[in-house]
Amino acid sequence: MVYIESWDDFVEKSFQLFRSDPENTRYTMKYRHCDGKLVLKVTDDKECFKFKTDQAQDAKKMEKFNNIFFTLMARGPEADISEVGGKEQLEAQPARKGRGRKQ
């Protein structure tokens, strides 16, 4: 198991691993409250990449990573991930007006 220090390297290697073997690749997240550490792990049983952090500012990065990874899992490894965003993208959308009764 390899701990990767750089977030960008972890993301890139994780996506490469998933795209090379989408059927066997899995992603886990483990949080240890006593240590305040969050560990992300992506593996296909041949290779394993881990990223460890205790920084709260990494939460947004991890949320975006989750959204992209789950999109790849749901739509397939060739899915377009450029349109996938985090919570800020959902908040930026204007609220729709209802089709209810006008007063």
FILUMKOL-129786 format. One record per residue (C-alpha): residue number from 0; residue in three letters; z negated, x, y negated. Coordinates in steps of 0.2 Angstrom, whole numbers, plus 5000, padded with zeros to 4 digits. Example, Ala and Ser with C-alpha at 12.3 -4.5 7.8 and 13.67 -1.06 7.14 Angstrom:
# FILUMKOL-129786
nr->0, rest->Ala, pz->4961, px->5062, py->5022
nr->1, rest->Ser, pz->4964, px->5068, py->5005
//
This chain:
# FILUMKOL-129786
nr->0, rest->Met, pz->5000, px->5000, py->5000
nr->1, rest->Val, pz->5005, px->5007, py->4983
nr->2, rest->Tyr, pz->4996, px->5002, py->4967
nr->3, rest->Ile, pz->5009, px->5002, py->4953
nr->4, rest->Glu, pz->5002, px->5007, py->4936
nr->5, rest->Ser, pz->5016, px->5000, py->4925
nr->6, rest->Trp, pz->5018, px->4981, py->4924
nr->7, rest->Asp, pz->5037, px->4983, py->4921
nr->8, rest->Asp, pz->5039, px->4994, py->4937
nr->9, rest->Phe, pz->5029, px->4981, py->4947
nr->10, rest->Val, pz->5039, px->4966, py->4941
nr->11, rest->Glu, pz->5056, px->4975, py->4944
nr->12, rest->Lys, pz->5051, px->4982, py->4962
nr->13, rest->Ser, pz->5044, px->4965, py->4966
nr->14, rest->Phe, pz->5060, px->4956, py->4962
nr->15, rest->Gln, pz->5070, px->4969, py->4971
nr->16, rest->Leu, pz->5060, px->4967, py->4986
nr->17, rest->Phe, pz->5061, px->4948, py->4986
nr->18, rest->Arg, pz->5080, px->4948, py->4983
nr->19, rest->Ser, pz->5082, px->4960, py->4998
nr->20, rest->Asp, pz->5072, px->4949, py->5010
nr->21, rest->Pro, pz->5068, px->4932, py->5003
nr->22, rest->Glu, pz->5063, px->4925, py->5020
nr->23, rest->Asn, pz->5049, px->4937, py->5024
nr->24, rest->Thr, pz->5043, px->4942, py->5006
nr->25, rest->Arg, pz->5026, px->4934, py->5000
nr->26, rest->Tyr, pz->5016, px->4935, py->4985
nr->27, rest->Thr, pz->4997, px->4934, py->4984
nr->28, rest->Met, pz->4985, px->4935, py->4970
nr->29, rest->Lys, pz->4966, px->4939, py->4972
nr->30, rest->Tyr, pz->4953, px->4938, py->4958
nr->31, rest->Arg, pz->4936, px->4946, py->4960
nr->32, rest->His, pz->4924, px->4939, py->4948
nr->33, rest->Cys, pz->4910, px->4952, py->4951
nr->34, rest->Asp, pz->4922, px->4966, py->4946
nr->35, rest->Gly, pz->4933, px->4956, py->4934
nr->36, rest->Lys, pz->4948, px->4962, py->4942
nr->37, rest->Leu, pz->4964, px->4953, py->4947
nr->38, rest->Val, pz->4976, px->4960, py->4960
nr->39, rest->Leu, pz->4994, px->4955, py->4963
nr->40, rest->Lys, pz->5002, px->4959, py->4979
nr->41, rest->Val, pz->5020, px->4957, py->4985
nr->42, rest->Thr, pz->5025, px->4962, py->5002
nr->43, rest->Asp, pz->5038, px->4960, py->5016
nr->44, rest->Asp, pz->5027, px->4968, py->5030
nr->45, rest->Lys, pz->5038, px->4984, py->5028
nr->46, rest->Glu, pz->5034, px->4988, py->5009
nr->47, rest->Cys, pz->5019, px->4983, py->4999
nr->48, rest->Phe, pz->5017, px->4984, py->4980
nr->49, rest->Lys, pz->5001, px->4980, py->4971
nr->50, rest->Phe, pz->4996, px->4979, py->4953
nr->51, rest->Lys, pz->4978, px->4979, py->4948
nr->52, rest->Thr, pz->4971, px->4974, py->4930
nr->53, rest->Asp, pz->4955, px->4969, py->4922
nr->54, rest->Gln, pz->4963, px->4965, py->4905
nr->55, rest->Ala, pz->4963, px->4947, py->4899
nr->56, rest->Gln, pz->4979, px->4950, py->4889
nr->57, rest->Asp, pz->4989, px->4952, py->4905
nr->58, rest->Ala, pz->4986, px->4934, py->4909
nr->59, rest->Lys, pz->5002, px->4928, py->4899
nr->60, rest->Lys, pz->5012, px->4942, py->4908
nr->61, rest->Met, pz->5006, px->4936, py->4925
nr->62, rest->Glu, pz->5009, px->4917, py->4921
nr->63, rest->Lys, pz->5027, px->4922, py->4917
nr->64, rest->Phe, pz->5029, px->4932, py->4933
nr->65, rest->Asn, pz->5022, px->4917, py->4943
nr->66, rest->Asn, pz->5035, px->4906, py->4935
nr->67, rest->Ile, pz->5049, px->4917, py->4938
nr->68, rest->Phe, pz->5044, px->4921, py->4956
nr->69, rest->Phe, pz->5041, px->4903, py->4960
nr->70, rest->Thr, pz->5058, px->4899, py->4953
nr->71, rest->Leu, pz->5066, px->4912, py->4964
nr->72, rest->Met, pz->5057, px->4905, py->4979
nr->73, rest->Ala, pz->5062, px->4887, py->4975
nr->74, rest->Arg, pz->5080, px->4890, py->4970
nr->75, rest->Gly, pz->5085, px->4905, py->4980
nr->76, rest->Pro, pz->5086, px->4924, py->4976
nr->77, rest->Glu, pz->5102, px->4922, py->4966
nr->78, rest->Ala, pz->5094, px->4910, py->4954
nr->79, rest->Asp, pz->5096, px->4913, py->4935
nr->80, rest->Ile, pz->5079, px->4918, py->4929
nr->81, rest->Ser, pz->5084, px->4920, py->4911
nr->82, rest->Glu, pz->5080, px->4901, py->4907
nr->83, rest->Val, pz->5062, px->4903, py->4915
nr->84, rest->Gly, pz->5048, px->4904, py->4903
nr->85, rest->Gly, pz->5030, px->4902, py->4901
nr->86, rest->Lys, pz->5019, px->4889, py->4893
nr->87, rest->Glu, pz->5025, px->4893, py->4875
nr->88, rest->Gln, pz->5042, px->4887, py->4880
nr->89, rest->Leu, pz->5035, px->4870, py->4886
nr->90, rest->Glu, pz->5025, px->4868, py->4870
nr->91, rest->Ala, pz->5041, px->4872, py->4859
nr->92, rest->Gln, pz->5050, px->4857, py->4866
nr->93, rest->Pro, pz->5049, px->4842, py->4854
nr->94, rest->Ala, pz->5040, px->4827, py->4861
nr->95, rest->Arg, pz->5051, px->4813, py->4866
nr->96, rest->Lys, pz->5050, px->4796, py->4859
nr->97, rest->Gly, pz->5045, px->4782, py->4871
nr->98, rest->Arg, pz->5056, px->4767, py->4875
nr->99, rest->Gly, pz->5042, px->4755, py->4873
nr->100, rest->Arg, pz->5041, px->4740, py->4862
nr->101, rest->Lys, pz->5045, px->4743, py->4843
nr->102, rest->Gln, pz->5033, px->4736, py->4831
//
